[in-house]
Amino acid sequence: MAPFSAWMQAKGPDADIVLSSRIRLARNLKNTVFPNRLNDESAKKMLDQIEWAIGDLGSGWNMHFQKLDSLSPIHRQVQVEKHLISPALIEEPVKYKALAVDEKESISIMVNEEDHLRIQILLSGLQLKEAWTIADQLDDVLEQRLDYAYDNHSGYLTACPTNIGTAMRASVMVHLPALVLTRQASQVFTTLAQIGMVVRGLYGEGSDAVGNIFQISNQVSLGLSEEEFIHNLATVTQQIVGRERHARQYLQDNAGVVLTDRVERAWGLLTHARIMSSEEALRLLSEVKLGQDLNLLPQTESTFTQLTLLTRPGFLQSLAGHELQAAERDQIRAQFLRSKLRGESGPE
Amino acid sequence: MEHNSEPRQDRVKLCQRCESRPASVHVSTVVNGEKFDRLLCEECARQEGAYHFMLIPQFTIQHVLGGLIGASPTGQLRQAVVDKSCPVCGYSYKQFAETGRLGCDHCYDAFHEELEPLVKRLHGSVEHHGKVPKRAGQNILQQRTLDELRRKMQDAIAREAFEEAAKWRDEIRVLEGQPQQDQGGHSDGAL
C-alpha cells in the first residue's frame, strides 16, 4: 500500500487552499433492515451481496474489498486519518463492516456504517463536479447489481432522515490561516450557516479545526438536485478562496516582518524540536504552509497534507511498525518532521 | 477519580489518547498517592470507563433529532403514535424517537404521517429533485420527462403558440407510446 493517497500530491485547481473535494453518497438496499438493526444472518447475507457487487465491477474500477475485522486496529485508524473512511466505521463492533478502496485511494466505499453503502470520491483541489461525475458513474454500475431503496417522492432512503433525497454530502477541506489570523473566519462561517452550509474540523462531525483546516459541506440533501447542491458549494468555496487570498495579501502588505517572524519561528521549531504533540505539529505546519504559499519559506518535497498525515498517531504507528505510547509518538513525530522539513531522506 | 466537562472556546485541545477528537473531559487519576491529569475526548473517556461518571449527556444529531421527533404541542407523544410500528421490520416509532434512526426502508411508509413534517423542518422541502436510479426508477424518469413536456405544452397553449404546443403534444405521444412497445409490441401509439 502506498503511504499517501493520490489527492495528497496537491495537483488540483486551487490546491494551495482547497486541500480536497469530496462527494459522499449514501445508499441502502431495498427490503433489508438498516445496519444498526442487522442480525448475524442478515448482515452476512448483505455483506456477501455487496462484496460480490463490488468484485463484479471489473478491473476498470480496481476496487479492493476488505472486511474491517481483517485489518489491525492501527490499520483501521490509518484509513480514518487518510479520510478514506469515517471514524464511525471503525467503532466497535466492526464485524460485518467493510471497505473497498481503489488503487489511487480516490474512491472508497464504506459498507455498513450508518447506511449499507457510503460511496466516497476524494480529489485534490476544487473538483467537486469531477468528483460527482465519478460518484455518479460508480453509483450507476453498482445499481445495475444491487436493488436500492428509493422512493419517487423522497429520493434515496437512508437510516437517518437528515440524509434522504439525494443522500449526498458534498464537502471541501480548506486551509484558511490568513482568515483566522485576520479574525475574519468566524464571520465567514456564521454567514455560511445562514445559507445552509456546515463547517467542521479536520475529521468531520464533532472534531475541531486544528491547523486552520476546515470542512465545509451542504447541510440539507433534499429539495435540490445534486448538481445544484454542488454548484452552490463550489461557488461559496471560490468566494472563500478569494477572501483567503485577499487576507494573505493584506498580511503581506501590512504585517511584513511580523508575518515572516511567525512563519520562520514555526519552521525553526519544526526543524529543531525533539518532542512534538500532534496539536502543536498541526498548528506549526499550518504556519509553515502559509509561509511556503507566500514564498517566505523554502518548499519541501512533501506536501502539507502529507506532512499533516505524518503527525497522526495511527500513521506514525504504522510507519514504526508497532504500537507506540503517547510520549514515544511525540518524539518520533518530531523526528519525522525534522527530517522531512530539512529534506533528509525520511526514516520510512 | 474526578471528572468535569470543560467546553473550550479559545484554543482547541486534542484528546491525549486518540489525538484526533477535541478533548472535552478532564480525567484525574490518583495512583499510589501520585496524581495524573489527562484531557480526553468523550469517546476515549467512555472507552476507558470514565464515562459513567459524567452527568452531561451527549449532544449528538440523534439526540437532537430524538427531541424534535418527540416534540408535540403537549410535549408528549400520543400513545397511538408511540405504539406505531413498521409492519415489515417491526421497528417502533418509539425506538425511532429515541435513536433518530429508522429500521428499514419501509419505515418511511409506516411513519409517513409523522416523518413528513420532520423532513420539512430538516430540509425545508419534502420533494426529491435529484438523481433517479436507472433501474429502480425507469418509470419515474419517464414520468418526470412527461410532466415537464406537459408543462411546456400548457405553457405554449397559454401563450396561444399552438404550433409549438403541437410539437410538445407529439413528443408526449412518442414517449407515452414507448413502454407499450417495450412490453411486446402491442403499441398502437395512443393512450
Contacts between the chains, C-beta under 8 A, distances in Angstrom:
chain1	res1	chain2	res2	distance
A	28	B	105	6.2
A	30	B	105	6.0
A	30	B	136	7.6
A	31	B	88	7.6
A	31	B	104	7.5
A	31	B	105	7.1
A	31	B	106	7.7
A	32	B	104	6.8
A	32	B	105	7.8
A	33	B	89	5.1
A	33	B	91	7.9
A	33	B	103	5.7
A	33	B	104	4.5
A	34	B	101	6.8
A	34	B	102	6.5
A	34	B	103	6.3
A	34	B	104	6.0
A	36	B	99	7.4
A	36	B	101	5.9
A	37	B	89	6.9
A	37	B	91	6.9
A	37	B	103	5.2
A	37	B	104	7.2
A	80	B	20	7.5
A	81	B	20	7.3
A	87	B	20	7.4
A	87	B	21	7.7
A	114	B	101	7.3
A	136	B	131	7.1
A	139	B	131	7.6
A	139	B	133	7.9
A	140	B	134	6.1
A	143	B	133	4.9
A	143	B	134	6.3
A	143	B	135	5.6
A	143	B	136	6.9
A	144	B	134	7.7
A	144	B	135	6.4
A	147	B	135	8.0
A	147	B	136	6.7
A	148	B	133	5.4
A	148	B	136	5.4
A	149	B	105	3.5
A	150	B	132	7.8
A	150	B	133	5.4
A	150	B	136	4.8
A	150	B	137	6.1
A	151	B	105	7.8
A	151	B	108	6.5
A	151	B	128	7.6
A	152	B	128	7.7
A	152	B	137	7.4
A	152	B	140	4.9
A	152	B	143	7.8
A	153	B	126	7.5
A	153	B	127	6.6
A	153	B	128	6.6
A	154	B	108	6.3
A	154	B	119	7.4
A	154	B	126	7.3
A	154	B	128	5.7
A	155	B	128	3.1
A	155	B	130	6.0
A	155	B	131	7.9
A	156	B	128	7.9
A	156	B	131	7.9
A	156	B	133	8.0
A	157	B	105	4.6
A	157	B	108	5.5
A	159	B	101	4.8
A	159	B	102	5.9
A	160	B	61	7.3
A	160	B	62	7.6
A	160	B	65	7.3
A	160	B	100	6.2
A	160	B	101	5.3
A	160	B	102	7.5
A	161	B	65	7.6
A	161	B	102	7.1
A	161	B	115	6.2
A	161	B	118	6.2
A	161	B	119	5.6
A	161	B	122	6.3
A	162	B	61	6.5
A	162	B	65	7.0
A	162	B	122	5.6
A	164	B	108	7.9
A	164	B	119	6.8
A	164	B	123	7.8
A	164	B	128	7.7
A	165	B	123	6.7
A	165	B	128	4.8
A	165	B	129	7.9
A	165	B	130	6.2
A	166	B	128	7.2
A	166	B	130	3.8
A	166	B	131	6.5
A	168	B	130	7.3
A	201	B	12	7.7
A	201	B	22	7.4
A	202	B	20	7.9
A	203	B	20	5.3
A	203	B	21	7.1
A	205	B	61	7.7
A	206	B	21	6.3
A	206	B	22	7.6
A	206	B	60	7.8
A	207	B	20	6.7
A	207	B	21	5.6
A	207	B	22	6.4
A	208	B	12	4.1
A	208	B	22	4.3
A	209	B	12	7.2
A	210	B	12	5.7
A	210	B	14	6.3
A	220	B	122	7.0
A	220	B	123	4.4
A	220	B	124	6.5
A	220	B	125	7.7
A	221	B	123	6.9
A	222	B	119	6.9
A	222	B	122	7.9
A	222	B	123	4.0
A	222	B	125	5.5
A	222	B	126	7.2
A	222	B	127	7.6
A	222	B	128	6.1
A	223	B	123	5.5
A	223	B	124	6.2
A	223	B	125	3.0
A	223	B	126	8.0
A	223	B	127	6.6
A	223	B	128	7.9
A	223	B	129	6.4
A	224	B	129	5.9
A	224	B	130	7.2
A	225	B	129	5.1
A	225	B	130	4.6
A	225	B	131	7.5
A	226	B	130	5.0
A	226	B	131	5.8
A	228	B	129	7.8
A	277	B	14	7.7
A	277	B	19	7.9
A	278	B	14	6.1
A	278	B	19	4.4
A	279	B	12	7.8
A	279	B	13	6.7
A	279	B	14	4.5
A	279	B	19	7.6
A	312	B	19	7.1
A	312	B	20	7.1
A	313	B	18	7.0
A	313	B	19	4.6
A	313	B	20	7.4
A	326	B	16	6.2
A	326	B	17	7.5
A	326	B	19	7.7
A	329	B	19	7.7
